[in-house]
Amino acid sequence: MPDKIESAILQKSRSKLEEYKSQTYPPSLPQYDKWCEEAERLGQLVFSQGIFDYAQTVLPMPMAIKDAALAEAVQIIDWVEGWLRNQAKIFADLEVWKLESGNPPVFTTLGEYAQDFFSFFPIPDIVETWQDDRVFGSQRLAGLNPLALNHVTEDGNWNSLSQKLSPTIKNAEFNGQKLDGLLSAGRLYVTDYVALQGVIPPEYKGKPQYQMAPIALYVRPEDFPGLLPIAIQLTQDPADSFVFLAPQKLDPDYSWLMAKTFLQCADANQNQAINHLALTHLVEEAFALATHRQLAWQHPLFLLLDKHFTALMVINQLGSQTLFNSGGLIDAVLQVRMSGGLQLIQNAYKAWTFDDMGLPAQLRGRGVEDSEQLPYYPYRDDGLIIWNRLGEYIKEYLGLYYQNDGDVVGDYELQGWAQQLSGALGEGKVAGFPANIKTLDHLCDIVQRIIWTAGPQHAAVNFPQTDYTNFVPNQPGSMGFPAEGNVTESMLVGLLPDTAATAKQVQTSYALAAYHYDQLLDYHFTADDAEKVVRKYHQLLIDADQQIILARNQERAKTRGLLVYPYFLPENIPNSTSV
């Protein structure tokens, strides 16, 4: 943040916002206010539009000017203090580790990543199981990136996928079955990291980098509810020699482990740049800006969404200063580096539309919505519990103020909000967002997507970092060039980040995922009827939904190779994209 915090604009916003907090504005729709109240609302919006304005940045999506983040920060001093304490603790822990370990050790075995580095930090559970193929498959369903998996179907994606696969893979047998047999049985799945093709810079700090955009195939076995990897190809070129088939014996196979590790690296890069940064943090800012610019403080939708945008612009502004610069965290940790990360964000946003924000549609689009076909998928199953509960809450809350569809159509602030987001009013363009909202059901669906993305979806792609990327051999942010021939353990270790880069990756994981600000729907409204609604649904989340997920995790823990999924426990989901 700027050195001169007490700028004129911040002083003005602090005064106005403190005045706002000291008053009570009964929730109301603008079309039913008296002329004096209408004038007050208009004055609020003129003020807010001066503070919450659009910035010109290197990012393709609408972003706020710095003063918007400063104005937001003065309302959330407790968040600022908590965030700073968390960052200070991480820094102090790393300094203590450096002092205790003396000169940073040179890793020569995979085990040393746990023995040496985690002599001070908590050892993630994945250290014990990360080499297991079942656990590797389960990380596609309950790990850091649960969004990469697609079902492979003969009448869908198989034609384009098969053109990229090596003949070695297409002609192989897996437990006595050909690939076409698995395909016709509906048991074939894929993770294809084609988005990474062409974005990795060829050199970083004078050292060559290598472009890996892997494809992996998985089978859903008859005797296991999760997935097993059966083949990995490290590039998009079917003629490439970097093709690996799952070994049929349990002896250590470091060539296969190397292939899985390269895929995990690609998985981390795609998740961090696209799923986490672009499609939660950055896309949400357009909605926060439009809310401040078009909805008065007493508007029921402002009162609701403001809870779910807490700290968003602050954390995004901090992120822009620590991520998007030479030598920043993206440069230091991810293979794509800053230039590749920006390219991934631009490509992802160009292909993204508002329709992609809904959980059911997203699952259908990847062909993974069927729980009979794919029995184990915690992100889907636990996520739908939270998605549906949010839908019920939003419908009941908005129903307090919108008695019918006519109230929606007549709400000129709401229609201005929609026009801002659709681009009809200028810079707030969100692809696929409607310029007009005509029914209450449609409004409920829109708000459900926004709140889902701000809270639960962000939790799913952010908080697993401390469990899966802290142990760097499981999911490194960067790697060297693949070894050829008979790969040994020492050869694989040589491809992984060194001690300094490992420390930076762990620091980043804790910085991004070790701080929780609040808990889903655990907030208050000044209006009694709205307060009763939010209390009701927060209690349902804790008393009913959390118990279901806890019971599911107990069952998951009983099967070797399955992972528990704590990220959709309501107590672990913040309301906003606040870290």
C-alpha positions as CSV (number, residue, x, y, z in Angstrom):
1,M,0.0,0.0,0.0
2,P,1.2,3.6,-0.5
3,D,3.4,5.1,2.2
4,K,1.0,8.1,2.7
5,I,-2.0,6.2,4.0
6,E,-3.7,9.4,5.2
7,S,-4.2,10.7,1.7
8,A,-7.0,13.2,1.0
9,I,-9.1,10.6,-0.6
10,L,-8.7,8.1,2.3
11,Q,-9.5,10.8,4.8
12,K,-12.7,11.5,3.0
13,S,-13.7,7.9,2.6
14,R,-12.8,7.2,6.3
15,S,-15.1,10.0,7.4
16,K,-17.9,9.1,5.2
17,L,-17.7,5.4,6.0
18,E,-17.6,6.0,9.7
19,E,-20.6,8.2,9.3
20,Y,-22.3,5.3,7.5
21,K,-21.4,2.8,10.2
22,S,-22.8,5.0,12.9
23,Q,-26.2,5.3,11.2
24,T,-28.9,2.8,10.5
25,Y,-30.4,2.7,7.1
26,P,-33.5,0.4,7.1
27,P,-33.3,-1.9,4.0
28,S,-35.4,-0.7,1.2
29,L,-35.9,-0.9,-2.5
30,P,-35.4,2.4,-4.3
31,Q,-38.7,2.6,-6.1
32,Y,-40.6,2.7,-2.8
33,D,-38.5,5.4,-1.1
34,K,-39.7,9.0,-0.7
35,W,-38.1,11.8,-2.7
36,C,-35.8,12.8,0.2
37,E,-34.6,9.2,0.6
38,E,-34.1,9.0,-3.1
39,A,-31.9,12.1,-3.0
40,E,-29.9,10.5,-0.1
41,R,-29.4,7.3,-2.1
42,L,-28.2,9.3,-5.2
43,G,-25.7,11.2,-3.0
44,Q,-24.3,8.0,-1.7
45,L,-23.8,6.6,-5.2
46,V,-22.1,9.8,-6.5
47,F,-19.7,9.5,-3.5
48,S,-19.1,5.8,-3.9
49,Q,-18.5,6.1,-7.7
50,G,-15.7,8.6,-6.9
51,I,-14.0,6.1,-4.6
52,F,-14.8,2.7,-6.3
53,D,-13.6,3.5,-9.8
54,Y,-12.1,1.4,-12.5
55,A,-8.3,1.2,-13.0
56,Q,-6.2,0.6,-16.0
57,T,-4.1,-2.5,-15.4
58,V,-2.3,-5.3,-17.2
59,L,-5.2,-7.6,-16.2
60,P,-8.0,-8.2,-18.7
61,M,-10.9,-8.1,-16.2
62,P,-12.3,-5.0,-14.5
63,M,-10.3,-4.0,-11.5
64,A,-10.5,-1.2,-8.9
65,I,-8.2,1.8,-8.4
66,K,-6.0,1.7,-5.3
67,D,-8.1,4.1,-3.4
68,A,-11.0,1.6,-3.5
69,A,-8.9,-0.9,-1.5
70,L,-7.8,1.8,0.9
71,A,-11.4,2.8,1.5
72,E,-12.3,-0.8,2.1
73,A,-9.4,-1.3,4.5
74,V,-10.6,1.3,7.0
75,Q,-13.8,-0.8,7.5
76,I,-11.9,-4.0,8.3
77,I,-9.1,-3.1,10.7
78,D,-9.6,-6.5,12.4
79,W,-8.9,-8.2,9.1
80,V,-5.9,-6.1,8.5
81,E,-4.4,-6.8,11.9
82,G,-5.1,-10.6,11.6
83,W,-3.6,-10.8,8.2
84,L,-0.5,-8.9,9.3
85,R,-0.1,-11.2,12.3
86,N,-0.3,-14.2,10.0
87,Q,2.3,-12.9,7.6
88,A,4.6,-11.9,10.5
89,K,4.3,-15.4,12.0
90,I,5.2,-17.1,8.7
91,F,8.2,-14.9,8.3
92,A,9.3,-15.5,11.9
93,D,8.8,-19.3,11.6
94,L,11.0,-19.4,8.5
95,E,13.7,-17.3,10.1
96,V,13.7,-19.7,13.2
97,W,13.9,-22.7,10.8
98,K,17.0,-21.1,9.1
99,L,18.7,-20.5,12.4
100,E,17.9,-24.1,13.7
101,S,19.0,-25.8,10.5
102,G,22.2,-23.8,10.0
103,N,23.2,-23.7,6.4
104,P,20.2,-24.8,4.3
105,P,20.7,-28.5,3.6
106,V,21.1,-29.9,0.1
107,F,18.3,-32.5,-0.5
108,T,19.7,-35.8,-1.8
109,T,16.6,-38.1,-1.1
110,L,12.9,-37.5,-1.2
111,G,12.6,-38.3,2.4
112,E,14.9,-35.4,3.3
113,Y,12.2,-32.9,2.2
114,A,10.2,-34.1,5.2
115,Q,13.1,-34.9,7.6
116,D,14.9,-31.7,7.2
117,F,12.4,-29.1,6.3
118,F,9.5,-30.3,8.5
119,S,11.6,-30.7,11.6
120,F,10.2,-27.3,12.5
121,F,6.9,-27.1,10.5
122,P,4.0,-29.5,10.8
123,I,4.3,-32.5,8.6
124,P,1.4,-32.7,6.1
125,D,-0.4,-36.1,6.1
126,I,0.4,-36.5,2.3
127,V,4.0,-37.2,3.2
128,E,3.0,-40.8,4.1
129,T,0.9,-41.6,1.0
130,W,1.9,-39.3,-1.9
131,Q,3.5,-42.1,-4.0
132,D,0.4,-44.3,-3.9
133,D,-1.4,-44.3,-7.3
134,R,-4.7,-44.3,-5.6
135,V,-3.8,-41.2,-3.6
136,F,-2.5,-39.6,-6.8
137,G,-5.9,-40.3,-8.5
138,S,-7.8,-39.1,-5.4
139,Q,-6.0,-35.7,-5.6
140,R,-7.9,-35.1,-8.8
141,L,-11.1,-35.4,-6.8
142,A,-10.3,-34.0,-3.4
143,G,-6.9,-32.3,-3.7
144,L,-5.6,-28.8,-4.7
145,N,-7.2,-28.7,-8.1
146,P,-10.5,-30.6,-8.3
147,L,-11.5,-28.8,-11.5
148,A,-9.1,-30.4,-14.1
149,L,-10.8,-33.7,-14.4
150,N,-13.1,-34.5,-17.4
151,H,-15.0,-37.7,-18.3
152,V,-14.0,-39.1,-21.7
153,T,-16.9,-40.1,-24.0
154,E,-17.0,-41.5,-27.5
155,D,-19.5,-38.9,-28.7
156,G,-17.8,-36.0,-26.8
157,N,-14.1,-35.2,-26.3
158,W,-12.6,-38.5,-27.4
159,N,-12.0,-37.5,-31.0
160,S,-9.9,-34.4,-30.2
161,L,-8.2,-36.1,-27.3
162,S,-7.2,-39.2,-29.3
163,Q,-5.4,-37.1,-31.9
164,K,-3.0,-35.9,-29.2
165,L,-2.3,-39.3,-27.6
166,S,0.8,-41.3,-28.3
167,P,0.3,-44.7,-30.1
168,T,2.0,-46.2,-27.1
169,I,-0.9,-45.2,-24.9
170,K,-3.7,-45.9,-27.5
171,N,-2.4,-49.4,-28.1
172,A,-1.6,-50.3,-24.5
173,E,-3.6,-52.7,-22.2
174,F,-4.6,-51.7,-18.7
175,N,-5.3,-54.7,-16.5
176,G,-6.1,-56.7,-19.6
177,Q,-8.4,-54.1,-21.1
178,K,-7.8,-52.0,-24.2
179,L,-8.4,-48.2,-24.1
180,D,-11.4,-48.4,-26.3
181,G,-13.0,-50.9,-24.0
182,L,-12.6,-48.6,-21.0
183,L,-14.0,-45.8,-23.2
184,S,-17.1,-47.7,-24.2
185,A,-17.6,-48.8,-20.6
186,G,-17.7,-45.1,-19.5
187,R,-14.8,-45.6,-17.1
188,L,-12.2,-43.4,-18.7
189,Y,-11.2,-39.9,-17.4
190,V,-8.6,-37.3,-18.4
191,T,-6.8,-34.3,-17.0
192,D,-5.4,-32.3,-20.0
193,Y,-3.2,-29.3,-19.2
194,V,-3.3,-27.9,-22.7
195,A,-3.7,-24.4,-21.2
196,L,0.0,-24.5,-20.3
197,Q,1.0,-25.1,-23.9
198,G,3.2,-22.2,-25.1
199,V,3.0,-20.0,-22.0
200,I,6.1,-21.1,-20.1
201,P,9.1,-18.7,-20.8
202,P,12.0,-20.5,-22.4
203,E,14.5,-19.0,-19.8
204,Y,14.3,-17.7,-16.3
205,K,17.3,-16.0,-14.6
206,G,19.6,-17.2,-17.3
207,K,18.6,-20.9,-16.9
208,P,16.5,-22.7,-19.5
209,Q,12.9,-23.7,-18.7
210,Y,11.0,-26.5,-20.4
211,Q,7.4,-26.5,-21.5
212,M,5.4,-29.4,-20.0
213,A,1.7,-29.5,-20.8
214,P,0.8,-33.0,-19.7
215,I,-2.2,-35.3,-20.4
216,A,-3.1,-38.1,-18.0
217,L,-5.7,-40.8,-18.3
218,Y,-7.4,-42.5,-15.4
219,V,-9.7,-45.4,-15.0
220,R,-12.5,-45.9,-12.5
221,P,-11.9,-49.5,-11.3
222,E,-14.7,-51.8,-10.3
223,D,-13.3,-52.4,-6.9
224,F,-12.3,-48.8,-5.9
225,P,-14.6,-45.8,-5.8
226,G,-11.9,-43.3,-6.8
227,L,-9.6,-43.2,-9.8
228,L,-6.3,-44.9,-10.8
229,P,-3.9,-43.2,-13.2
230,I,-3.0,-45.5,-16.2
231,A,-1.0,-43.3,-18.5
232,I,0.8,-39.9,-18.6
233,Q,2.1,-38.1,-21.6
234,L,4.2,-35.0,-20.6
235,T,3.5,-32.9,-23.8
236,Q,0.7,-32.4,-26.3
237,D,2.7,-34.0,-29.1
238,P,1.8,-37.7,-29.8
239,A,5.2,-38.2,-31.3
240,D,7.0,-37.2,-28.2
241,S,9.0,-39.8,-26.3
242,F,7.9,-38.6,-22.8
243,V,5.2,-41.3,-22.4
244,F,4.7,-43.3,-19.3
245,L,2.4,-46.2,-18.5
246,A,1.4,-47.2,-14.9
247,P,3.7,-50.0,-13.7
248,Q,2.0,-53.4,-13.1
249,K,4.1,-54.1,-10.0
250,L,4.5,-52.4,-6.7
251,D,8.3,-52.0,-6.8
252,P,9.5,-48.4,-6.7
253,D,9.4,-47.0,-10.3
254,Y,11.0,-43.5,-10.3
255,S,10.2,-42.9,-14.0
256,W,6.5,-43.3,-13.3
257,L,6.9,-41.2,-10.1
258,M,8.7,-38.5,-12.1
259,A,5.8,-38.4,-14.6
260,K,3.3,-38.0,-11.8
261,T,5.4,-35.3,-10.3
262,F,5.5,-33.3,-13.6
263,L,1.7,-33.6,-13.8
264,Q,1.4,-32.4,-10.2
265,C,3.5,-29.4,-11.1
266,A,1.3,-28.6,-14.1
267,D,-1.7,-29.0,-11.9
268,A,-0.4,-26.5,-9.3
269,N,0.4,-24.0,-12.0
270,Q,-3.0,-24.2,-13.6
271,N,-4.8,-24.1,-10.3
272,Q,-2.9,-21.1,-8.9
273,A,-3.0,-18.9,-12.1
274,I,-6.5,-19.9,-13.4
275,N,-8.8,-21.5,-10.9
276,H,-7.6,-19.6,-7.8
277,L,-6.3,-16.2,-9.0
278,A,-8.2,-15.5,-12.2
279,L,-11.6,-17.2,-11.6
280,T,-12.1,-16.4,-7.9
281,H,-10.0,-13.4,-6.8
282,L,-10.0,-11.4,-10.0
283,V,-13.4,-12.1,-11.5
284,E,-15.2,-11.3,-8.3
285,E,-13.8,-7.7,-8.3
286,A,-16.2,-6.7,-11.1
287,F,-19.2,-7.6,-9.0
288,A,-17.8,-5.8,-5.9
289,L,-17.2,-2.6,-8.0
290,A,-20.7,-2.7,-9.6
291,T,-22.2,-3.2,-6.1
292,H,-20.5,-0.1,-4.7
293,R,-21.2,2.0,-7.8
294,Q,-24.9,1.1,-8.4
295,L,-26.5,0.0,-5.1
296,A,-27.1,2.4,-2.2
297,W,-26.0,1.3,1.2
298,Q,-29.6,0.5,2.3
299,H,-30.3,-1.7,-0.7
300,P,-31.0,-5.3,0.4
301,L,-28.6,-6.7,-2.2
302,F,-25.8,-4.3,-1.1
303,L,-26.3,-5.3,2.5
304,L,-26.0,-9.0,1.5
305,L,-23.2,-8.8,-1.0
306,D,-21.1,-6.5,1.1
307,K,-20.6,-9.4,3.6
308,H,-19.3,-11.5,0.8
309,F,-16.9,-9.0,-0.7
310,T,-15.1,-8.2,2.6
311,A,-11.4,-7.6,2.0
312,L,-11.6,-8.7,-1.6
313,M,-10.2,-5.4,-3.1
314,V,-7.6,-5.2,-0.3
315,I,-6.2,-8.7,-0.8
316,N,-6.3,-8.2,-4.6
317,Q,-4.4,-4.9,-4.3
318,L,-1.8,-6.6,-2.1
319,G,-1.6,-9.5,-4.5
320,S,-1.0,-7.2,-7.4
321,Q,2.0,-5.8,-5.6
322,T,3.5,-9.2,-4.5
323,L,2.5,-11.4,-7.5
324,F,2.7,-9.4,-10.7
325,N,6.2,-8.0,-10.5
326,S,9.7,-9.3,-11.5
327,G,10.9,-11.5,-8.7
328,G,7.5,-11.7,-7.1
329,L,5.8,-14.9,-5.7
330,I,4.6,-16.1,-9.1
331,D,8.2,-15.7,-10.5
332,A,9.7,-17.3,-7.5
333,V,7.4,-20.4,-7.2
334,L,5.5,-21.2,-10.4
335,Q,7.0,-22.7,-13.5
336,V,5.0,-20.3,-15.7
337,R,6.6,-17.3,-14.0
338,M,5.0,-13.9,-14.2
339,S,4.8,-13.6,-18.0
340,G,3.2,-17.1,-18.3
341,G,0.9,-16.5,-15.4
342,L,-0.5,-13.3,-17.0
343,Q,-0.9,-15.2,-20.3
344,L,-2.8,-18.0,-18.5
345,I,-5.1,-15.4,-16.8
346,Q,-5.8,-13.6,-20.1
347,N,-6.5,-16.8,-22.0
348,A,-8.8,-18.1,-19.2
349,Y,-10.8,-14.8,-18.9
350,K,-11.2,-14.7,-22.7
351,A,-12.9,-18.1,-22.6
352,W,-14.8,-17.5,-19.4
353,T,-18.4,-16.4,-19.1
354,F,-20.8,-15.8,-16.1
355,D,-22.5,-19.1,-16.9
356,D,-19.3,-20.9,-15.7
357,M,-19.8,-19.7,-12.1
358,G,-22.5,-22.2,-11.3
359,L,-21.4,-25.4,-9.6
360,P,-24.0,-27.8,-11.3
361,A,-23.3,-26.4,-14.8
362,Q,-19.6,-26.6,-14.2
363,L,-19.9,-30.3,-13.2
364,R,-22.1,-31.1,-16.2
365,G,-19.7,-29.3,-18.5
366,R,-16.9,-31.7,-17.4
367,G,-19.2,-34.8,-17.4
368,V,-18.6,-35.6,-13.8
369,E,-22.0,-34.9,-12.3
370,D,-23.1,-38.6,-12.0
371,S,-22.4,-40.0,-8.6
372,E,-23.1,-43.6,-9.7
373,Q,-20.6,-43.4,-12.5
374,L,-18.0,-41.7,-10.2
375,P,-18.9,-42.6,-6.6
376,Y,-16.0,-40.7,-4.9
377,Y,-15.8,-37.0,-5.7
378,P,-15.9,-35.0,-2.5
379,Y,-15.6,-31.6,-4.2
380,R,-18.8,-32.4,-6.1
381,D,-20.8,-34.1,-3.3
382,D,-19.9,-31.8,-0.4
383,G,-20.0,-28.8,-2.7
384,L,-23.6,-29.5,-3.7
385,I,-24.6,-29.5,-0.1
386,I,-23.2,-26.0,0.4
387,W,-24.4,-24.8,-3.0
388,N,-28.0,-25.9,-2.3
389,R,-28.0,-24.4,1.2
390,L,-26.8,-21.1,-0.2
391,G,-29.6,-21.2,-2.8
392,E,-32.2,-21.7,0.0
393,Y,-30.7,-18.9,2.1
394,I,-30.6,-16.4,-0.8
395,K,-34.1,-17.1,-1.9
396,E,-35.5,-16.6,1.6
397,Y,-33.4,-13.4,2.2
398,L,-34.3,-11.7,-1.1
399,G,-37.9,-12.8,-0.6
400,L,-38.1,-10.5,2.4
401,Y,-37.8,-7.5,0.0
402,Y,-38.9,-8.6,-3.4
403,Q,-42.6,-9.7,-3.2
404,N,-42.9,-10.5,-6.9
405,D,-41.1,-10.2,-10.3
406,G,-42.5,-6.7,-10.7
407,D,-40.4,-5.6,-7.7
408,V,-37.3,-6.9,-9.5
409,V,-38.1,-5.2,-12.8
410,G,-39.0,-1.9,-11.0
411,D,-35.8,-1.8,-9.0
412,Y,-33.8,0.7,-11.0
413,E,-30.7,0.4,-8.9
414,L,-30.7,-3.3,-9.5
415,Q,-31.2,-2.8,-13.2
416,G,-28.3,-0.3,-13.2
417,W,-26.2,-2.9,-11.4
418,A,-27.0,-5.4,-14.1
419,Q,-26.2,-2.9,-16.9
420,Q,-22.9,-2.1,-15.3
421,L,-21.9,-5.7,-15.2
422,S,-23.1,-6.5,-18.7
423,G,-21.1,-3.6,-20.1
424,A,-24.1,-1.4,-21.0
425,L,-22.9,1.3,-18.6
426,G,-19.2,1.1,-19.5
427,E,-16.2,-0.7,-18.0
428,G,-17.9,-3.4,-15.8
429,K,-18.3,-5.9,-18.6
430,V,-18.7,-9.5,-17.5
431,A,-19.2,-11.9,-20.4
432,G,-22.6,-13.5,-20.4
433,F,-24.1,-11.3,-17.7
434,P,-27.7,-10.1,-18.6
435,A,-28.3,-6.4,-19.1
436,N,-31.7,-6.8,-17.4
437,I,-33.0,-9.0,-14.6
438,K,-36.7,-9.7,-15.0
439,T,-37.6,-12.3,-12.4
440,L,-36.8,-13.1,-8.7
441,D,-35.7,-16.6,-9.6
442,H,-33.2,-15.2,-12.0
443,L,-31.9,-12.8,-9.4
444,C,-31.5,-15.5,-6.9
445,D,-29.5,-17.6,-9.3
446,I,-27.2,-14.7,-10.1
447,V,-26.5,-14.0,-6.4
448,Q,-26.0,-17.7,-5.6
449,R,-23.2,-17.9,-8.2
450,I,-21.5,-14.8,-6.9
451,I,-21.6,-15.9,-3.3
452,W,-20.6,-19.4,-4.1
453,T,-17.5,-18.2,-6.0
454,A,-16.6,-15.7,-3.3
455,G,-16.7,-18.2,-0.4
456,P,-16.9,-22.0,-1.1
457,Q,-15.3,-22.1,-4.5
458,H,-12.4,-20.0,-3.3
459,A,-12.0,-22.2,-0.3
460,A,-11.8,-25.3,-2.5
461,V,-8.9,-24.0,-4.7
462,N,-7.0,-22.1,-2.0
463,F,-7.0,-23.9,1.4
464,P,-5.7,-27.3,0.2
465,Q,-2.3,-25.7,-0.4
466,T,-1.1,-26.3,3.1
467,D,-1.9,-30.0,2.8
468,Y,-0.6,-30.7,-0.7
469,T,2.0,-28.1,-1.8
470,N,3.9,-27.7,1.5
471,F,5.5,-31.1,0.9
472,V,7.2,-30.1,-2.3
473,P,7.8,-33.6,-3.8
474,N,4.1,-34.1,-3.9
475,Q,3.3,-30.9,-5.8
476,P,6.2,-28.7,-6.8
477,G,5.6,-25.3,-8.3
478,S,8.5,-25.8,-10.8
479,M,10.7,-28.5,-12.1
480,G,13.7,-29.1,-14.4
481,F,13.8,-31.0,-17.7
482,P,12.5,-34.6,-17.5
483,A,15.2,-37.3,-17.1
484,E,15.4,-40.0,-19.7
485,G,16.2,-43.7,-19.4
486,N,16.2,-45.5,-16.0
487,V,15.3,-42.7,-13.6
488,T,16.7,-43.0,-10.1
489,E,15.6,-41.3,-6.9
490,S,18.6,-38.9,-7.0
491,M,17.8,-37.9,-10.6
492,L,14.2,-37.1,-9.6
493,V,15.4,-35.1,-6.6
494,G,17.6,-33.1,-8.9
495,L,14.5,-32.0,-10.8
496,L,12.8,-30.6,-7.8
497,P,13.1,-27.1,-6.3
498,D,16.2,-26.6,-4.1
499,T,16.1,-25.7,-0.4
500,A,15.6,-21.9,-1.0
501,A,12.8,-22.5,-3.5
502,T,11.2,-25.0,-1.3
503,A,11.2,-22.5,1.6
504,K,9.6,-19.9,-0.7
505,Q,6.9,-22.4,-1.8
506,V,6.0,-23.3,1.8
507,Q,6.0,-19.6,2.7
508,T,3.6,-18.9,-0.1
509,S,1.3,-21.7,0.8
510,Y,1.0,-20.6,4.4
511,A,0.7,-16.9,3.3
512,L,-2.2,-17.7,1.0
513,A,-4.0,-20.5,2.9
514,A,-3.2,-20.4,6.7
515,Y,-5.5,-17.4,7.6
516,H,-9.3,-17.7,8.0
517,Y,-11.0,-14.4,8.6
518,D,-14.6,-15.5,9.3
519,Q,-17.1,-18.4,8.8
520,L,-19.8,-18.8,6.2
521,L,-23.0,-17.0,7.1
522,D,-21.7,-16.1,10.6
523,Y,-22.6,-12.4,10.3
524,H,-25.3,-10.0,11.4
525,F,-27.9,-7.7,9.9
526,T,-29.4,-4.8,11.6
527,A,-32.9,-5.6,10.3
528,D,-34.6,-8.2,12.6
529,D,-36.2,-10.2,9.8
530,A,-32.9,-10.5,7.9
531,E,-31.1,-11.4,11.1
532,K,-33.5,-14.3,11.7
533,V,-32.9,-15.6,8.2
534,V,-29.1,-15.6,8.4
535,R,-29.1,-17.1,11.9
536,K,-31.4,-19.9,10.7
537,Y,-29.2,-20.8,7.8
538,H,-25.9,-20.5,9.6
539,Q,-27.4,-22.9,12.2
540,L,-28.4,-25.3,9.4
541,L,-24.9,-25.2,8.0
542,I,-23.3,-26.1,11.4
543,D,-25.9,-28.4,12.8
544,A,-27.0,-30.3,9.7
545,D,-24.6,-29.9,6.8
546,Q,-21.4,-30.0,8.7
547,Q,-22.4,-33.2,10.4
548,I,-23.1,-34.9,7.1
549,I,-19.7,-33.9,5.7
550,L,-17.9,-35.0,8.9
551,A,-19.6,-38.4,8.7
552,R,-18.6,-38.7,5.0
553,N,-15.0,-37.9,5.9
554,Q,-15.0,-40.6,8.6
555,E,-16.1,-43.1,5.9
556,R,-13.6,-41.9,3.4
557,A,-10.8,-42.3,5.9
558,K,-11.6,-46.1,6.1
559,T,-10.7,-46.8,2.5
560,R,-7.0,-46.8,1.5
561,G,-6.3,-44.3,-1.2
562,L,-9.2,-42.0,-0.5
563,L,-8.7,-38.6,1.0
564,V,-10.8,-36.7,3.5
565,Y,-12.2,-33.4,2.4
566,P,-12.4,-30.7,5.1
567,Y,-12.5,-27.7,2.7
568,F,-16.3,-27.6,2.5
569,L,-16.9,-27.9,6.2
570,P,-18.9,-24.7,6.9
571,E,-16.6,-23.8,9.7
572,N,-13.7,-23.8,7.2
573,I,-15.4,-21.6,4.5
574,P,-14.9,-17.8,4.8
575,N,-17.7,-15.6,3.5
576,S,-15.4,-13.8,1.0
577,T,-12.3,-14.1,-1.0
578,S,-10.4,-12.6,1.9
579,V,-7.0,-14.4,1.7
